[in-house]
């Protein structure tokens, strides 16, 4: 089963901007993810077409299962 961490931020224009991490470590807590997202905003790590990232919108871990048919 593949997993990915999807972190969604709001930028200066109020639009959503998504950052995805493939295969995040097991057992991540909401506090750990929040800390990283806050650090990304504080350090102004990424720039988007809508300006700097300014707030955390959401984060989720998505698990997917592939079924190979052929």
PyMOL commands that set and color helices and strands:
alter all, ss='L'
color gray80, all
select helices_A, chain A and resi 30-42
alter helices_A, ss='H'
color red, helices_A
select strands_A, chain A and resi 2-11+16-22+47-48+51-64
alter strands_A, ss='S'
color yellow, strands_A
deselect
rebuild
show_as cartoon
